[in-house]
Amino acid sequence: MFLWVFSALTVCCIVIYTIVLTVLPKQYNKTSFNDIEKDLTTLIEDINGKTIKDVSGEIYNFCIKNSTVLTLSRDGQTLDFGEAGNESSNDSNSEIVVMGTAILTEDNMDYEVTVTYVSKSANTITEILIRFLPVIISVIILISFLSAFICSKVIVNPIARISRISKRMTALDPTWKCDVKSSDEIGVLSENLNTMAAQLQDTMQELRDANDKLSEDIERQKQLDEQRKNFFIAVSHELKTPLTVLKGQLENMMLGFGDYRDHDKHLPEAYDTAEDIERLVKEIIAVTKAESSDISGGLTEVSLRGSAEEALRPILLIAEEKNVTVHFGIEDDLTLTVDRGLWQKALSNIFGNAVRHSPEGADVYISLEGRALVVTNTGVSIPEEDMPYLFTPFYRADRSRNRSTGGSGLGLYIVKTILERHSMSCEIRNTDNGVSFYVYLQ
């Protein structure tokens, strides 16, 4: 851009100077010719009817004013006026520009008036312009250089910066800011680029957030799929044992093997096994309902204290049988938006676990700490190595897996699933006096 501007300005200036050098002398001669012609007409009008002696002063003034030689001619005789005299009239640069006729009263004869213009001034102008040509060219080059430099600084540099920024834009790099400040179109372009950069950055951030969320959802879905797979494997394993036992009991009774001929003795055992299978199936159905049901359409506002008291009533009978004292300490009430059925199921499992896993004579405390529901049962503790697996389906800290000392291992998994569906969370901690179950409400 610098070279283009410099070359264009230099060529334009030289062309203009050449035009001036050519046209100015000619225009000067033409203007002088017109002025002389007008003055001569006036002069002839003034000298008509006068003697040569009377008009010689006016003629000399005319010659001096117009730098000309005026000649009066009659019958081969001439009379010249003007400082240049005959030498000027024979100059190679002289030009006869005007001719006319005047009548002088001295002999009442016509005199031919000839005006010769010596174009020394025009020639002088041409010589001066040629003489100063090196200086003029130097000035032209200097002006062209400065103009091109300023142009490149004012226009080209901002455009170059914008061009570099555009390359970063193509690389989807929004961490830039165009600092071109001006009130012209380039400034408007700079502001538009800054606006575009801000919008691009916001859009890319939204896309990154969406991508992160999508990745999290995909990872969570993978975990859920793996969890379901493990769940169904565990279900098949948990159902296999009682079903095998039940089938064996019934088959032995049908065939009358050994002691199994006493149906009255073994039918209650088969019935108990069937009840275990029924409870397990109900819990599996509860898990499926908690995972797959759409709770958005069944959300209602419930009282935390009221729902906790309702879920605790059937548990108090179990506590009374085990001589466990339940201390209900929810004084301040909260209003929660939940699926009533699932929420009652979660509370029932939490309170039931606390009572069932407490030794005889222990205490269970139910309280509210801020927005956390805390259920603590005393006299027990959970091995630390079991803590990470407590919410795993069918996991039980009791290695004997005796159903008389615990459930199927789905209770805590159901609680965690229900709470997650309500955007809540939970955790279990060992305390100095026992175990505390924390429910962090929404």
N, C-alpha and C positions, 0 to 999 in steps of 0.2 A: 504493500500500500504506500509506503514511504517513497519507493522508487517511482511508482505510477504517478503520484501527486507531484513529485519533484519534476519528472519529465514533462508532464502535461503543463505545469505552470511555466517551465522554461521555454518550451516550444511556443506556447501562447504569447508570452511576452516578446519573444524574438519576432514572431509573425506580426504582432501589433507594431513593434518598433519599425519593422521593414515597411509596413503600410504607411506609417507616419513619414518615414524617410522619402517615400515615393510620392505620396499625395500632398504633403504639406507645401513644398515649393510650388507645385502646380496650382494648388488652391490659393496660395498667396498671390501668384501672378494673375489668376482670374479675378480675384477680389480687387487687386490694384487696377487692372484694366477697367473694370466697371466704375471704379471711383474716378479714374482719369477721364473716362468718357462723359460722365456727368459733369465734372468740373469744366471740361472743354466746351460742352454745350453752353454752360453758363458764361464762360469766358467769351465765346463768339458773340453771344447776345450783348455782352457789355461793350465789346470793342467795335462793333458795327457802327459806322458813321463817325468814327473818331480818327484822329491822326495817329501815326506811328509813335510820335513823341508822347502823345497823351496816354497810349495804352502800353507803352513799354514796361512801366512799373507793374501793372497788373499781370503782364505776361511773365515777367521774372518771378513774381510771387507764385504764379501757377507752376512754373518749372521747379522752383525750390520745394514747394509743398509736395509735388508728386514725383520728384527726382526724375524729371524728364527733360528732353530737348525739344523746343518748339521752333519750327521753321516756317517762315513766310516766303512763299515762292510766287514769282510773276515773270513771265517772258524769260525764263532761264536764269533770272537773278534770284538769289536767296538771301534771307536774313535770319540768322540763328540766334536763339535766346536760350539761356541756361548755362549753368556752370560747366557742364561736361563738354559743351561746344561740339565741333565737328568730330573730335576724337571719339566722343561717346557715340555719336551717330554711326561711326564705322566699327564699333566694337562688335565682336562676334556674338556677344550675349545680348546685343540690343535687338529690339523688336518694334516695328511700326505698328502701333496699336490703334491709332485714331487718325483720321483725315477729315478735313472740313474746309469751308470757304468763308472768308470774312471780307467785307467791303469797308475800306478805309477812305475817309473824306479828303485825304491829302491829294489824291489825283482821281478820286472817285472810280477806282479800279478794283476788280476782284483779286484778292490774294488767296492763294491756296495755303491752308494751314495744315502742317504735318507735325504730329507729336510722336516722338520716338522714346520708348520706355526702355531704360537700361536695367535689366533684371539682376542687378548685383545683390540685392537683398535676399532674393530667393536662393541665389547661388551660395551666398554666405550661410544661410540656414542649412542648406544641404551639407556644406563643408563642416559646419559646427557639429551636426548630427553624426557625420562620419567620424570626425575627430574624437568625439566622446563615445564612440561605439564600444571600445574595450571596457570603459568605465561602466557604461550602461549594462553590458553583458555581465560584468562582475556583480553589479547591483541586482540584476535579474536572477543570477544564480543564488546570491545570498538570500534574497526574498523567497525564492522558490524553496531553498533548503529550510529556512525557518518555518515557512508555511507548511511544508510537508512534515517537518518535525512536530509542530504543534498539532497538526491534523492527526498524526499517528498517536500522539499522546492523548488527545481529547477523544478521538473516535476509535482508533484501531486498538489501543490498549484495553479499553473496556470490552470491546468485542472479543479480543483475544482471551480475556479473563472469562467472559461468558462462554466462549468456545471450550475452554478447559473444563469449566463447570459442566457443560453439556456432556462431555466425555464421562465425567463421574456419574451423571444422571443415567447414561446408557448402561453403566455398571451397577445401577440400582443402589448407589451410595448417596443417601440423603443427608449425610453429616457435613454439609457445607452451607455457606451463606454468601450470597453475591453482595459485595460491598460497594457496587457501583452506585454512586449517589449523583443524580442529575435530574433536571426537570424535563428533559427531552425524551424522545422515543426510546433511547437506550436505557434511561432511568426507569421508564415504565416497564420495559422488558425485564430489567433487573428485579423490580418489585414483583412482577408476575412469576419470575423464576423462584424467588424466595417463597411466595405463596404456594407455588407448585411443590417446592421442596417440603414445606410444612405439611401440606396435604399428603404428599408421598410418604413422608415419615409416619404420619398418623395411620395411613392405609397399611404400610408395611408392618407397623406395630400391631394393628388389628389382625393382619394376616398371621403374624408370628404368634399372637395370643391365640388366634383360632387354631393355628397349627399345633401349638402346645396343648391346647384343650383337646384337640382331636387325637393327639398322641396319647394324652392321658386317658381319654375315653377308650382308645384302642387297647391300651395296656390294661385298663380296668376290665374291658370286655374279655381280654385274654385271661385275666385272673379269674373273672367270673366263670368263663368257660372251663378253665382248669378246676376251679372250685366245684362247679356242677359235676364235672367228670369224677372228681374224687368223692363228691358227695354220693353219687349214685353207686360208685364202687363200694363205699362204706355202707350204704343202704343195703345193697345186695349181701354184703358180708354180715351185717347185723340181723337181717331177716333170715339168712340161711340157717343160723344156729337154732333159733327157736322153732322154725318150721321143721327142721330135721328132727328136733326133739319131739315135737308134737306128732309128726308123722310116725316116728318110731313107737311112741306110746300107743297111738291108735292101732298101728299094725300089730303090735304085740298083744294088745287086748283082743283084736279081732281073731288072731291065730291061737290065743290062749296059751302063750308061752309062760311057763313057770308061774311066778307070783302075779303076772298080769291077768290071770284068770279072775283075780279079785277086782272086778270093775269098780266096785264102790270105793276102793282104796286109790286107784289110779285115775279115775275120771276127774276128781278135783284137781289133781296135778296137771292133767291135760287142759282143764279149764283155765288154770292159772297161766299156763304157757300161752294159751289163746289170748288171754287178757294182755299179756306182755306184748304179743304181736299186735293186738288192737291199739294199745297205747303208742307203740312205735309207729304204726301207720298213721295215727292221728297227729303225731308230732311231725311226721314227714309231710302230711297234708298242710299242717300249720306253716312249715318252712316254705313249701311251694306257694302258699297264699301270701306269705310275707314278701317273697321275692318277686312274684309276678303280678300281684293285684295292683290296680290303678287307684291310688289313694286320693288323687286330686279331686275326684268327684264326691268323696265321702268325708271330707274334712269338716270337723265341727269344733266349736270352742268348748273346752271342758275346764273344770277347776282342778288344779293339781291336788289340793287337799281332798276334795270330794272323790276324785278318781282313785287316789291312793287308799282312802278308807274303804271304798267299795272293793278294791282288789285284795285288801288285807283281811276282810271278814272271813272268807273260807280258810285262810291260812291260820287264823287264830285257833281253830280247832286242832290243827296239827301241833301248834305250839303248846297248847294245853296238854295234849297227850305226852309231849316230850318234856313238859315242865320248863319250857322256854318262855321267858318274859319279854314281850314286845313293847318297846317304848316308842310311842308315836309322838314325834316332836315337831311336826310341821305347823308352825304358828302363822307365819305370813303365807298368804295364798297367791298363786299365780294362775293366769289364764293361758291355756295352751291351745293351739289349733292342730288337732290330730285326728287320725282315724280312730274312733272310740274303741272299736273291737280290737284292733291291733295293739293300741296303747294299753288296754286292760290286760291283754295277753302278756305284754312285756313286763308290766308291773307285777302281775301274778307270778311269773317265772322268777323275777328278782327276789320278791319277798319269800317265795317258796324255797328257793335255793338257800337263802339266809337261814331259814328255820330248819330245813332238813339237814344242813351241814353243820349245825350247832350241836354241841353235846348237851346232855340233860343238865338243866339248871343254869344254862347260859342266858345271856341277854342279847337282844337284837334292838338296835337303835335306828330309827328312821327320822332323818332331819333334812333341813334345807339350808345349804350354805351358798348364799348369793343366788346364782342360777344353776346350782348343782344339787341334784337329789342324791343324798348319801345314805346308804344302808350298810350298817356295820354289825357283824355278828362276832361275839367274843368267844374266846376259848379255842380257837382254831387258827391254823396258818396254812399257807400254800407253799410248797417248795418252789424256790426261785426258778428251777429248771423247767417247771411246768407253766410258768406265767405266760410265755409267748404262745402257748398252744391252747389256752383255756377257751378261746372262741372258735376252735376248730371243730367241725361236725364230728360227733361220736367220740370226742376225746374226753377221757376221764382221768383225773389225778389218782383215783383209786385203781391201782394196778389189778386188783382182783376182779374188777368189773362186775361185782355182785350187785344185782339190782335192788337188793334190800338196803344197801347203803348209799344208793344214788340212782339217778335216772339213766336215760339212754345216752346222755352226752350231747343232746340237741338243744337243751334249754338256753344256754348262753349264746349259742349260734343264732337261735331264733330272736333273742333279745337284741343282739347286735344288728341283725338284719332289719328288724322293725325300727330301731333307732336311726339307722342310716337312711331308711326311707323317709324319715321325718327330719332329716338334716341335723340329727343329734349324734352324739358320740358317747362312749363309755370306756371305763377302765377299772381294773381291780388292783388294789394295793394291800400289802401286808402292813398292819399297824402294830403298836406295842401290845394291844389287848386282843387283836383278832384280825379280821379281814374286812376291808371297806370296799363297797361297790359304788362307783361314782357315775352318775348320769348327768351329762352336760346338756342342759335344755337349750332349745333354739332361742 
